[in-house]
Protein backbone atom coordinates (compact mmCIF):
# COMPACT_ATOMS: atom_id res chain seq x y z
CA UNK A 1 0.00 0.00 0.00
CA UNK A 2 1.29 3.42 -0.93
CA UNK A 3 1.48 6.15 1.70
CA UNK A 4 -1.64 8.00 0.39
CA UNK A 5 -3.94 5.01 -0.13
CA UNK A 6 -7.07 4.68 2.04
CA UNK A 7 -7.44 1.15 3.53
CA UNK A 8 -11.26 1.47 3.64
CA UNK A 9 -11.43 2.48 0.00
CA UNK A 10 -9.18 -0.49 -0.85
CA UNK A 11 -11.59 -2.87 0.92
CA UNK A 12 -14.64 -1.39 -0.90
CA UNK A 13 -12.89 -1.52 -4.24
CA UNK A 14 -11.88 -5.08 -3.52
CA UNK A 15 -15.51 -6.29 -3.03
CA UNK A 16 -16.76 -8.59 -5.79
CA UNK A 17 -19.08 -6.93 -8.32
CA UNK A 18 -21.82 -9.47 -7.58
CA UNK A 19 -21.82 -8.48 -3.89
CA UNK A 20 -22.09 -4.78 -4.75
CA UNK A 21 -24.91 -5.44 -7.20
CA UNK A 22 -26.87 -7.38 -4.55
CA UNK A 23 -26.41 -4.56 -2.02
CA UNK A 24 -27.63 -1.99 -4.54
CA UNK A 25 -30.65 -4.14 -5.41
CA UNK A 26 -31.55 -4.60 -1.72
CA UNK A 27 -31.36 -0.84 -1.11
CA UNK A 28 -33.64 -0.18 -4.08
CA UNK A 29 -36.19 -2.76 -2.97
CA UNK A 30 -36.21 -1.33 0.56
CA UNK A 31 -36.84 2.19 -0.76
CA UNK A 32 -39.62 0.95 -3.06
CA UNK A 33 -41.29 -0.90 -0.18
CA UNK A 34 -41.14 2.24 1.98
CA UNK A 35 -42.83 4.32 -0.74
CA UNK A 36 -45.55 1.74 -1.44
CA UNK A 37 -46.19 0.90 2.21
CA UNK A 38 -45.47 3.96 4.33
CA UNK A 39 -45.35 3.66 8.09
CA UNK A 40 -48.89 4.21 9.42
CA UNK A 41 -49.49 7.31 11.56
CA UNK A 42 -51.27 6.88 14.87
CA UNK A 43 -54.68 8.51 15.15
CA UNK A 44 -53.63 10.67 18.06
CA UNK A 45 -50.28 11.62 16.55
CA UNK A 46 -49.60 15.37 16.24
CA UNK A 47 -48.61 16.43 12.77
CA UNK A 48 -46.43 19.52 12.25
CA UNK A 49 -48.55 22.55 11.44
CA UNK A 50 -48.01 24.30 8.15
CA UNK A 51 -48.98 27.83 7.27
CA UNK A 52 -50.69 27.83 3.84
CA UNK A 53 -49.91 31.54 3.45
CA UNK A 54 -46.23 31.20 4.29
CA UNK A 55 -45.19 30.55 0.71
CA UNK A 56 -47.35 33.40 -0.57
CA UNK A 57 -46.13 35.86 2.07
CA UNK A 58 -42.53 34.97 1.31
CA UNK A 59 -42.95 36.33 -2.20
CA UNK A 60 -43.56 40.07 -2.63
CA UNK A 61 -47.02 40.76 -4.03
CA UNK A 62 -46.90 41.83 -7.64
CA UNK A 63 -48.92 44.92 -8.54
CA UNK A 64 -51.54 44.53 -11.21
CA UNK A 65 -51.23 46.48 -14.41
CA UNK A 66 -54.00 48.84 -13.27
CA UNK A 67 -52.21 49.48 -9.94
CA UNK A 68 -48.91 50.16 -11.69
CA UNK A 69 -50.66 52.54 -14.09
CA UNK A 70 -52.35 54.40 -11.23
CA UNK A 71 -49.06 54.70 -9.34
CA UNK A 72 -47.26 56.08 -12.41
CA UNK A 73 -50.02 58.63 -13.07
CA UNK A 74 -50.06 59.78 -9.43
CA UNK A 75 -46.28 60.24 -9.44
CA UNK A 76 -46.53 62.45 -12.51
CA UNK A 77 -49.42 64.44 -11.00
CA UNK A 78 -47.47 64.91 -7.74
CA UNK A 79 -44.57 66.50 -9.64
CA UNK A 80 -46.87 68.51 -11.91
CA UNK A 81 -48.85 69.84 -8.93
CA UNK A 82 -45.73 71.42 -7.46
CA UNK A 83 -44.83 73.00 -10.79
CA UNK A 84 -48.31 74.43 -11.42
CA UNK A 85 -48.60 75.69 -7.83
CA UNK A 86 -45.26 77.52 -8.04
CA UNK A 87 -45.44 78.80 -11.62
CA UNK A 88 -49.06 78.63 -12.72
CA UNK A 89 -50.26 77.08 -15.94
CA UNK A 90 -48.50 79.62 -18.15
CA UNK A 91 -45.17 79.39 -16.36
CA UNK A 92 -44.93 75.64 -15.88
CA UNK A 93 -43.01 73.69 -18.54
CA UNK A 94 -43.37 70.06 -19.52
CA UNK A 95 -39.57 69.87 -19.84
CA UNK A 96 -39.18 70.88 -16.19
CA UNK A 97 -41.79 68.36 -15.08
CA UNK A 98 -40.13 65.73 -17.28
CA UNK A 99 -36.80 66.47 -15.62
CA UNK A 100 -38.24 64.92 -12.47
CA UNK A 101 -40.23 62.22 -14.28
CA UNK A 102 -39.76 61.36 -17.95
CA UNK A 103 -41.21 63.15 -20.95
CA UNK A 104 -41.97 59.82 -22.64
CA UNK A 105 -44.01 58.68 -19.62
CA UNK A 106 -45.87 62.00 -19.45
CA UNK A 107 -46.92 61.84 -23.09
CA UNK A 108 -47.85 58.18 -22.71
CA UNK A 109 -50.56 59.12 -20.20
CA UNK A 110 -51.35 62.73 -21.15
CA UNK A 111 -51.69 64.51 -24.48
CA UNK A 112 -49.96 67.65 -23.24
CA UNK A 113 -49.62 70.27 -20.54
CA UNK A 114 -53.29 71.33 -20.56
CA UNK A 115 -54.55 67.79 -20.03
CA UNK A 116 -52.01 67.24 -17.26
CA UNK A 117 -53.12 70.50 -15.61
CA UNK A 118 -56.75 69.33 -15.71
CA UNK A 119 -55.73 66.04 -14.09
CA UNK A 120 -54.02 68.00 -11.31
CA UNK A 121 -57.16 70.07 -10.71
CA UNK A 122 -59.44 67.06 -10.81
CA UNK A 123 -57.42 65.15 -8.22
CA UNK A 124 -57.15 68.17 -5.92
CA UNK A 125 -60.94 68.62 -5.87
CA UNK A 126 -61.57 64.88 -5.55
CA UNK A 127 -59.32 64.61 -2.52
CA UNK A 128 -60.98 67.38 -0.54
CA UNK A 129 -64.42 65.91 -1.27
CA UNK A 130 -63.22 62.43 -0.23
CA UNK A 131 -61.84 63.84 3.02
CA UNK A 132 -65.18 65.52 3.83
CA UNK A 133 -67.02 62.26 3.22
CA UNK A 134 -64.94 60.65 6.01
CA UNK A 135 -66.01 63.19 8.67
CA UNK A 136 -68.34 61.75 11.30
CA UNK A 137 -71.64 63.59 10.86
CA UNK A 138 -73.83 60.93 12.51
CA UNK A 139 -72.87 61.06 16.19
CA UNK A 140 -73.99 63.81 18.52
CA UNK A 141 -76.26 66.68 17.58
CA UNK A 142 -76.48 68.48 14.25
CA UNK A 143 -74.47 71.33 15.76
CA UNK A 144 -71.74 68.86 16.73
CA UNK A 145 -71.72 67.41 13.21
CA UNK A 146 -71.52 70.81 11.54
CA UNK A 147 -68.71 71.92 13.87
CA UNK A 148 -66.69 68.79 13.04
CA UNK A 149 -67.12 69.40 9.30
CA UNK A 150 -66.22 73.09 9.53
CA UNK A 151 -63.13 72.47 11.64
CA UNK A 152 -62.09 69.69 9.27
CA UNK A 153 -62.32 72.04 6.28
CA UNK A 154 -60.25 74.73 8.01
CA UNK A 155 -57.54 72.20 8.88
CA UNK A 156 -57.63 70.62 5.44
CA UNK A 157 -57.09 73.92 3.62
CA UNK A 158 -54.26 74.81 6.02
CA UNK A 159 -52.55 71.46 5.43
CA UNK A 160 -53.10 71.52 1.67
CA UNK A 161 -52.15 75.01 0.49
CA UNK A 162 -51.70 73.57 -3.02
CA UNK A 163 -55.49 73.31 -3.28
CA UNK A 164 -55.89 77.01 -2.49
CA UNK A 165 -53.16 78.03 -4.94
CA UNK A 166 -54.62 75.89 -7.72
CA UNK A 167 -58.11 77.31 -7.19
CA UNK A 168 -56.74 80.87 -7.20
CA UNK A 169 -54.85 80.17 -10.42
CA UNK A 170 -57.86 78.61 -12.10
CA UNK A 171 -59.97 81.64 -11.22
CA UNK A 172 -57.46 83.75 -13.14
CA UNK A 173 -58.36 81.55 -16.11
CA UNK A 174 -62.08 82.00 -15.30
CA UNK A 175 -62.56 78.25 -14.75
CA UNK A 176 -61.70 77.60 -18.40
CA UNK A 177 -60.08 74.25 -17.59
CA UNK A 178 -62.55 73.19 -14.90
CA UNK A 179 -65.30 73.43 -17.51
CA UNK A 180 -63.51 70.76 -19.53
CA UNK A 181 -63.41 68.22 -16.69
CA UNK A 182 -66.37 65.92 -17.13
CA UNK A 183 -68.40 65.24 -13.98
CA UNK A 184 -66.52 67.69 -11.76
CA UNK A 185 -69.57 69.75 -10.67
CA UNK A 186 -71.42 66.55 -9.74
CA UNK A 187 -68.45 65.40 -7.65
CA UNK A 188 -68.24 68.74 -5.87
CA UNK A 189 -71.93 68.70 -5.07
CA UNK A 190 -71.36 65.76 -2.72
CA UNK A 191 -70.56 68.22 0.05
CA UNK A 192 -73.87 69.98 -0.60
CA UNK A 193 -75.64 66.70 0.07
CA UNK A 194 -73.76 66.35 3.37
CA UNK A 195 -74.73 69.87 4.40
CA UNK A 196 -78.38 69.33 3.42
CA UNK A 197 -78.59 66.34 5.76
CA UNK A 198 -77.02 68.28 8.65
CA UNK A 199 -79.33 71.26 8.08
CA UNK A 200 -82.43 69.04 8.01
CA UNK A 201 -81.37 67.36 11.24
CA UNK A 202 -80.67 70.66 12.96
CA UNK A 203 -84.08 71.99 11.97
CA UNK A 204 -85.76 68.78 13.17
CA UNK A 205 -83.97 69.22 16.50
CA UNK A 206 -85.35 72.76 16.69
CA UNK A 207 -81.85 74.29 16.76
CA UNK A 208 -81.24 75.56 13.20
CA UNK A 209 -83.36 78.31 11.68
CA UNK A 210 -85.41 77.85 8.55
CA UNK A 211 -84.29 79.04 5.11
CA UNK A 212 -80.62 77.96 5.22
CA UNK A 213 -79.32 77.40 1.71
CA UNK A 214 -76.68 74.61 1.75
CA UNK A 215 -74.78 76.30 -1.10
CA UNK A 216 -74.62 79.54 0.91
CA UNK A 217 -73.44 77.53 3.92
CA UNK A 218 -70.72 75.90 1.83
CA UNK A 219 -69.69 79.27 0.39
CA UNK A 220 -69.34 80.84 3.82
CA UNK A 221 -67.39 78.05 5.49
CA UNK A 222 -65.10 77.65 2.45
CA UNK A 223 -64.40 81.38 2.27
CA UNK A 224 -63.47 81.47 5.95
CA UNK A 225 -61.28 78.37 5.55
CA UNK A 226 -59.65 79.78 2.43
CA UNK A 227 -58.56 83.24 3.59
CA UNK A 228 -55.99 82.26 6.20
CA UNK A 229 -54.14 80.29 3.49
CA UNK A 230 -54.58 82.56 0.48
CA UNK A 231 -53.60 85.71 2.41
CA UNK A 232 -51.14 84.25 4.90
CA UNK A 233 -48.10 86.15 3.59
CA UNK A 234 -49.66 89.59 3.20
CA UNK A 235 -51.56 89.30 6.49
CA UNK A 236 -48.42 88.19 8.32
CA UNK A 237 -46.45 91.12 6.88
CA UNK A 238 -49.10 93.71 7.72
CA UNK A 239 -50.09 92.47 11.17
CA UNK A 240 -47.23 90.24 12.31
CA UNK A 241 -49.49 87.20 12.71
CA UNK A 242 -48.28 83.70 11.86
CA UNK A 243 -51.37 82.02 10.40
CA UNK A 244 -49.64 78.71 9.71
CA UNK A 245 -48.65 77.54 13.20
CA UNK A 246 -50.60 74.59 14.68
CA UNK A 247 -51.99 76.84 17.43
CA UNK A 248 -53.13 79.45 14.91
CA UNK A 249 -54.84 76.81 12.76
CA UNK A 250 -56.70 75.31 15.73
CA UNK A 251 -57.74 78.75 16.95
CA UNK A 252 -58.98 79.66 13.47
CA UNK A 253 -60.88 76.37 13.16
CA UNK A 254 -62.74 77.09 16.38
CA UNK A 255 -63.48 80.69 15.38
CA UNK A 256 -64.87 79.74 11.97
CA UNK A 257 -67.08 77.08 13.54
CA UNK A 258 -68.39 79.60 16.08
CA UNK A 259 -69.14 82.15 13.33
CA UNK A 260 -70.99 79.66 11.10
CA UNK A 261 -72.95 78.09 13.95
CA UNK A 262 -74.06 81.53 15.12
CA UNK A 263 -75.32 82.19 11.57
CA UNK A 264 -77.38 78.98 11.30
CA UNK A 265 -78.71 78.83 14.85
CA UNK A 266 -82.30 79.83 15.49
CA UNK A 267 -82.65 83.06 17.44
CA UNK A 268 -84.99 83.12 20.45
C-alpha positions as CSV (number, residue, x, y, z in Angstrom):
1,X,0.0,0.0,0.0
2,X,1.3,3.4,-0.9
3,X,1.5,6.2,1.7
4,X,-1.6,8.0,0.4
5,X,-3.9,5.0,-0.1
6,X,-7.1,4.7,2.0
7,X,-7.4,1.1,3.5
8,X,-11.3,1.5,3.6
9,X,-11.4,2.5,0.0
10,X,-9.2,-0.5,-0.9
11,X,-11.6,-2.9,0.9
12,X,-14.6,-1.4,-0.9
13,X,-12.9,-1.5,-4.2
14,X,-11.9,-5.1,-3.5
15,X,-15.5,-6.3,-3.0
16,X,-16.8,-8.6,-5.8
17,X,-19.1,-6.9,-8.3
18,X,-21.8,-9.5,-7.6
19,X,-21.8,-8.5,-3.9
20,X,-22.1,-4.8,-4.8
21,X,-24.9,-5.4,-7.2
22,X,-26.9,-7.4,-4.6
23,X,-26.4,-4.6,-2.0
24,X,-27.6,-2.0,-4.5
25,X,-30.7,-4.1,-5.4
26,X,-31.6,-4.6,-1.7
27,X,-31.4,-0.8,-1.1
28,X,-33.6,-0.2,-4.1
29,X,-36.2,-2.8,-3.0
30,X,-36.2,-1.3,0.6
31,X,-36.8,2.2,-0.8
32,X,-39.6,1.0,-3.1
33,X,-41.3,-0.9,-0.2
34,X,-41.1,2.2,2.0
35,X,-42.8,4.3,-0.7
36,X,-45.5,1.7,-1.4
37,X,-46.2,0.9,2.2
38,X,-45.5,4.0,4.3
39,X,-45.3,3.7,8.1
40,X,-48.9,4.2,9.4
41,X,-49.5,7.3,11.6
42,X,-51.3,6.9,14.9
43,X,-54.7,8.5,15.1
44,X,-53.6,10.7,18.1
45,X,-50.3,11.6,16.6
46,X,-49.6,15.4,16.2
47,X,-48.6,16.4,12.8
48,X,-46.4,19.5,12.3
49,X,-48.5,22.5,11.4
50,X,-48.0,24.3,8.2
51,X,-49.0,27.8,7.3
52,X,-50.7,27.8,3.8
53,X,-49.9,31.5,3.5
54,X,-46.2,31.2,4.3
55,X,-45.2,30.5,0.7
56,X,-47.3,33.4,-0.6
57,X,-46.1,35.9,2.1
58,X,-42.5,35.0,1.3
59,X,-43.0,36.3,-2.2
60,X,-43.6,40.1,-2.6
61,X,-47.0,40.8,-4.0
62,X,-46.9,41.8,-7.6
63,X,-48.9,44.9,-8.5
64,X,-51.5,44.5,-11.2
65,X,-51.2,46.5,-14.4
66,X,-54.0,48.8,-13.3
67,X,-52.2,49.5,-9.9
68,X,-48.9,50.2,-11.7
69,X,-50.7,52.5,-14.1
70,X,-52.4,54.4,-11.2
71,X,-49.1,54.7,-9.3
72,X,-47.3,56.1,-12.4
73,X,-50.0,58.6,-13.1
74,X,-50.1,59.8,-9.4
75,X,-46.3,60.2,-9.4
76,X,-46.5,62.5,-12.5
77,X,-49.4,64.4,-11.0
78,X,-47.5,64.9,-7.7
79,X,-44.6,66.5,-9.6
80,X,-46.9,68.5,-11.9
81,X,-48.8,69.8,-8.9
82,X,-45.7,71.4,-7.5
83,X,-44.8,73.0,-10.8
84,X,-48.3,74.4,-11.4
85,X,-48.6,75.7,-7.8
86,X,-45.3,77.5,-8.0
87,X,-45.4,78.8,-11.6
88,X,-49.1,78.6,-12.7
89,X,-50.3,77.1,-15.9
90,X,-48.5,79.6,-18.2
91,X,-45.2,79.4,-16.4
92,X,-44.9,75.6,-15.9
93,X,-43.0,73.7,-18.5
94,X,-43.4,70.1,-19.5
95,X,-39.6,69.9,-19.8
96,X,-39.2,70.9,-16.2
97,X,-41.8,68.4,-15.1
98,X,-40.1,65.7,-17.3
99,X,-36.8,66.5,-15.6
100,X,-38.2,64.9,-12.5
101,X,-40.2,62.2,-14.3
102,X,-39.8,61.4,-17.9
103,X,-41.2,63.1,-21.0
104,X,-42.0,59.8,-22.6
105,X,-44.0,58.7,-19.6
106,X,-45.9,62.0,-19.5
107,X,-46.9,61.8,-23.1
108,X,-47.9,58.2,-22.7
109,X,-50.6,59.1,-20.2
110,X,-51.4,62.7,-21.1
111,X,-51.7,64.5,-24.5
112,X,-50.0,67.7,-23.2
113,X,-49.6,70.3,-20.5
114,X,-53.3,71.3,-20.6
115,X,-54.5,67.8,-20.0
116,X,-52.0,67.2,-17.3
117,X,-53.1,70.5,-15.6
118,X,-56.7,69.3,-15.7
119,X,-55.7,66.0,-14.1
120,X,-54.0,68.0,-11.3
121,X,-57.2,70.1,-10.7
122,X,-59.4,67.1,-10.8
123,X,-57.4,65.2,-8.2
124,X,-57.2,68.2,-5.9
125,X,-60.9,68.6,-5.9
126,X,-61.6,64.9,-5.6
127,X,-59.3,64.6,-2.5
128,X,-61.0,67.4,-0.5
129,X,-64.4,65.9,-1.3
130,X,-63.2,62.4,-0.2
131,X,-61.8,63.8,3.0
132,X,-65.2,65.5,3.8
133,X,-67.0,62.3,3.2
134,X,-64.9,60.7,6.0
135,X,-66.0,63.2,8.7
136,X,-68.3,61.8,11.3
137,X,-71.6,63.6,10.9
138,X,-73.8,60.9,12.5
139,X,-72.9,61.1,16.2
140,X,-74.0,63.8,18.5
141,X,-76.3,66.7,17.6
142,X,-76.5,68.5,14.2
143,X,-74.5,71.3,15.8
144,X,-71.7,68.9,16.7
145,X,-71.7,67.4,13.2
146,X,-71.5,70.8,11.5
147,X,-68.7,71.9,13.9
148,X,-66.7,68.8,13.0
149,X,-67.1,69.4,9.3
150,X,-66.2,73.1,9.5
151,X,-63.1,72.5,11.6
152,X,-62.1,69.7,9.3
153,X,-62.3,72.0,6.3
154,X,-60.2,74.7,8.0
155,X,-57.5,72.2,8.9
156,X,-57.6,70.6,5.4
157,X,-57.1,73.9,3.6
158,X,-54.3,74.8,6.0
159,X,-52.6,71.5,5.4
160,X,-53.1,71.5,1.7
161,X,-52.2,75.0,0.5
162,X,-51.7,73.6,-3.0
163,X,-55.5,73.3,-3.3
164,X,-55.9,77.0,-2.5
165,X,-53.2,78.0,-4.9
166,X,-54.6,75.9,-7.7
167,X,-58.1,77.3,-7.2
168,X,-56.7,80.9,-7.2
169,X,-54.8,80.2,-10.4
170,X,-57.9,78.6,-12.1
171,X,-60.0,81.6,-11.2
172,X,-57.5,83.8,-13.1
173,X,-58.4,81.6,-16.1
174,X,-62.1,82.0,-15.3
175,X,-62.6,78.2,-14.7
176,X,-61.7,77.6,-18.4
177,X,-60.1,74.2,-17.6
178,X,-62.5,73.2,-14.9
179,X,-65.3,73.4,-17.5
180,X,-63.5,70.8,-19.5
181,X,-63.4,68.2,-16.7
182,X,-66.4,65.9,-17.1
183,X,-68.4,65.2,-14.0
184,X,-66.5,67.7,-11.8
185,X,-69.6,69.7,-10.7
186,X,-71.4,66.5,-9.7
187,X,-68.4,65.4,-7.7
188,X,-68.2,68.7,-5.9
189,X,-71.9,68.7,-5.1
190,X,-71.4,65.8,-2.7
191,X,-70.6,68.2,0.1
192,X,-73.9,70.0,-0.6
193,X,-75.6,66.7,0.1
194,X,-73.8,66.3,3.4
195,X,-74.7,69.9,4.4
196,X,-78.4,69.3,3.4
197,X,-78.6,66.3,5.8
198,X,-77.0,68.3,8.6
199,X,-79.3,71.3,8.1
200,X,-82.4,69.0,8.0
201,X,-81.4,67.4,11.2
202,X,-80.7,70.7,13.0
203,X,-84.1,72.0,12.0
204,X,-85.8,68.8,13.2
205,X,-84.0,69.2,16.5
206,X,-85.3,72.8,16.7
207,X,-81.9,74.3,16.8
208,X,-81.2,75.6,13.2
209,X,-83.4,78.3,11.7
210,X,-85.4,77.8,8.5
211,X,-84.3,79.0,5.1
212,X,-80.6,78.0,5.2
213,X,-79.3,77.4,1.7
214,X,-76.7,74.6,1.7
215,X,-74.8,76.3,-1.1
216,X,-74.6,79.5,0.9
217,X,-73.4,77.5,3.9
218,X,-70.7,75.9,1.8
219,X,-69.7,79.3,0.4
220,X,-69.3,80.8,3.8
221,X,-67.4,78.1,5.5
222,X,-65.1,77.6,2.4
223,X,-64.4,81.4,2.3
224,X,-63.5,81.5,6.0
225,X,-61.3,78.4,5.6
226,X,-59.6,79.8,2.4
227,X,-58.6,83.2,3.6
228,X,-56.0,82.3,6.2
229,X,-54.1,80.3,3.5
230,X,-54.6,82.6,0.5
231,X,-53.6,85.7,2.4
232,X,-51.1,84.3,4.9
233,X,-48.1,86.1,3.6
234,X,-49.7,89.6,3.2
235,X,-51.6,89.3,6.5
236,X,-48.4,88.2,8.3
237,X,-46.4,91.1,6.9
238,X,-49.1,93.7,7.7
239,X,-50.1,92.5,11.2
240,X,-47.2,90.2,12.3
241,X,-49.5,87.2,12.7
242,X,-48.3,83.7,11.9
243,X,-51.4,82.0,10.4
244,X,-49.6,78.7,9.7
245,X,-48.6,77.5,13.2
246,X,-50.6,74.6,14.7
247,X,-52.0,76.8,17.4
248,X,-53.1,79.5,14.9
249,X,-54.8,76.8,12.8
250,X,-56.7,75.3,15.7
251,X,-57.7,78.7,17.0
252,X,-59.0,79.7,13.5
253,X,-60.9,76.4,13.2
254,X,-62.7,77.1,16.4
255,X,-63.5,80.7,15.4
256,X,-64.9,79.7,12.0
257,X,-67.1,77.1,13.5
258,X,-68.4,79.6,16.1
259,X,-69.1,82.2,13.3
260,X,-71.0,79.7,11.1
261,X,-73.0,78.1,13.9
262,X,-74.1,81.5,15.1
263,X,-75.3,82.2,11.6
264,X,-77.4,79.0,11.3
265,X,-78.7,78.8,14.9
266,X,-82.3,79.8,15.5
267,X,-82.7,83.1,17.4
268,X,-85.0,83.1,20.4
